[in-house]
Amino acid sequence: MTDRAPLLPPHGEGVAGDRAIQDALQVAWPADLAADDERTLLTAGRDLLRADATGIGRAKWPGLFGPEGQAIAPAYATAGFRIQAAIARRAEGNDRAVVHLVWAGTDRGGTFTDGRITDLYFTRDSKKEAASSWTPQPRT
């Protein structure tokens, strides 16, 4: 028997395919962060993606989305949005990490697409000891 990455589900599989996507990510990109850092980054990455896509929770990230008065219409509906899979891994050293997310959503035009991919980068202030020292970096 050979070690192979799990097969990915076909687009449109729905929630039933999410576990296979998660498994494939974990096989393809082995864990390399402390468990606490990984949990912290996954929570932050999921929250940040949800805020970006749906508008929910943007106030938590004023440095990325601007003051509340500068609301930008969300691109995706809250009702079909879901994160299918997510992993957090090192990126260029100990003080930089990437949260790789695969997600699904319905855009403002009503088109549903799954298997969307977003990478969010975070840096850690090495002078801080707290787990909350991971800071999201602006998307370019």
C-alpha positions as CSV (number, residue, x, y, z in Angstrom):
1,M,0.0,0.0,0.0
2,T,1.3,3.5,-0.9
3,D,0.7,6.7,1.0
4,R,-1.5,8.9,-1.1
5,A,-3.4,12.1,-0.4
6,P,-7.1,11.5,0.1
7,L,-9.3,12.1,-2.9
8,L,-11.0,15.4,-2.9
9,P,-14.8,15.4,-3.2
10,P,-16.5,16.8,-6.4
11,H,-17.6,20.4,-6.3
12,G,-21.1,20.7,-4.9
13,E,-20.7,17.7,-2.6
14,G,-21.8,20.0,0.3
15,V,-20.9,19.5,4.0
16,A,-20.4,15.8,3.4
17,G,-17.2,16.5,1.5
18,D,-15.6,18.9,4.0
19,R,-13.9,16.1,6.0
20,A,-12.1,14.8,2.9
21,I,-10.9,18.4,2.1
22,Q,-9.6,18.8,5.7
23,D,-7.9,15.4,5.6
24,A,-6.2,16.2,2.3
25,L,-4.9,19.5,3.6
26,Q,-3.4,17.8,6.7
27,V,-1.7,15.1,4.6
28,A,-0.4,17.5,2.1
29,W,0.9,20.1,4.6
30,P,2.0,18.4,7.9
31,A,1.6,20.4,11.2
32,D,4.6,22.4,12.2
33,L,3.3,24.8,14.9
34,A,2.7,24.4,18.6
35,A,-0.8,23.2,19.3
36,D,-1.8,26.4,21.2
37,D,-0.5,28.6,18.3
38,E,-2.4,26.5,15.8
39,R,-5.6,26.7,17.7
40,T,-5.2,30.5,18.1
41,L,-4.4,31.0,14.5
42,L,-7.3,28.8,13.2
43,T,-9.8,30.7,15.4
44,A,-8.4,34.1,14.2
45,G,-8.3,33.0,10.6
46,R,-11.8,31.7,10.5
47,D,-13.1,34.8,12.2
48,L,-11.2,37.1,9.9
49,L,-12.3,35.3,6.7
50,R,-16.0,35.4,7.9
51,A,-15.6,39.1,8.7
52,D,-14.1,39.8,5.2
53,A,-16.6,37.7,3.3
54,T,-19.8,38.4,5.1
55,G,-19.2,41.6,7.1
56,I,-19.9,39.9,10.4
57,G,-17.3,40.7,13.0
58,R,-15.4,43.4,11.1
59,A,-15.4,45.6,14.2
60,K,-12.9,43.2,15.8
61,W,-10.4,44.0,13.0
62,P,-10.5,47.9,12.7
63,G,-6.9,48.0,11.4
64,L,-7.9,45.8,8.4
65,F,-11.4,47.0,7.7
66,G,-11.3,50.7,8.8
67,P,-13.6,52.5,11.2
68,E,-17.2,51.2,11.5
69,G,-18.4,54.3,9.6
70,Q,-16.6,53.1,6.5
71,A,-18.6,50.0,6.0
72,I,-18.0,48.1,2.8
73,A,-20.8,45.9,1.6
74,P,-20.0,42.3,2.2
75,A,-19.4,40.2,-1.0
76,Y,-21.0,37.0,0.3
77,A,-24.3,36.2,2.0
78,T,-24.1,35.0,5.6
79,A,-26.6,32.1,4.9
80,G,-24.5,30.0,2.5
81,F,-21.1,30.8,3.9
82,R,-19.1,28.0,5.5
83,I,-15.5,27.1,6.0
84,Q,-14.9,23.7,4.6
85,A,-11.4,23.1,5.9
86,A,-8.6,25.1,7.6
87,I,-5.0,24.6,8.6
88,A,-2.4,26.9,10.2
89,R,1.3,26.5,9.4
90,R,4.6,28.3,9.7
91,A,5.5,30.8,7.0
92,E,9.1,32.0,6.7
93,G,10.3,31.4,10.2
94,N,9.0,31.2,13.8
95,D,7.3,34.6,13.9
96,R,5.1,34.3,10.7
97,A,2.3,31.9,10.0
98,V,-0.3,31.3,7.3
99,V,-3.9,30.1,7.8
100,H,-5.0,28.2,4.7
101,L,-8.8,28.1,4.4
102,V,-11.0,26.4,1.9
103,W,-14.5,27.8,1.9
104,A,-17.9,28.0,0.2
105,G,-20.3,30.9,-0.2
106,T,-23.0,32.6,-2.2
107,D,-22.0,35.9,-3.7
108,R,-24.2,39.0,-4.0
109,G,-25.3,37.8,-7.5
110,G,-26.6,34.5,-6.1
111,T,-23.9,32.3,-7.4
112,F,-22.8,29.5,-5.0
113,T,-19.2,28.3,-5.3
114,D,-17.3,25.9,-3.0
115,G,-13.6,25.1,-2.9
116,R,-12.6,28.7,-2.7
117,I,-9.1,29.2,-1.3
118,T,-7.8,32.0,0.9
119,D,-4.5,32.3,2.6
120,L,-4.3,34.8,5.6
121,Y,-0.9,35.7,7.0
122,F,-0.1,36.5,10.6
123,T,3.0,37.7,12.4
124,R,3.9,37.3,16.1
125,D,5.6,39.9,18.2
126,S,8.3,37.8,19.7
127,K,8.5,40.1,22.7
128,K,4.9,39.1,23.7
129,E,4.3,35.9,25.5
130,A,0.5,35.8,25.1
131,A,-1.2,33.6,22.5
132,S,-3.0,36.7,21.3
133,S,0.2,38.1,20.1
134,W,-0.5,36.9,16.5
135,T,-1.4,39.9,14.3
136,P,-3.2,39.5,10.9
137,Q,-1.3,41.1,8.0
138,P,-3.2,43.2,5.4
139,R,-4.0,41.4,2.3
140,T,-2.2,42.7,-0.8
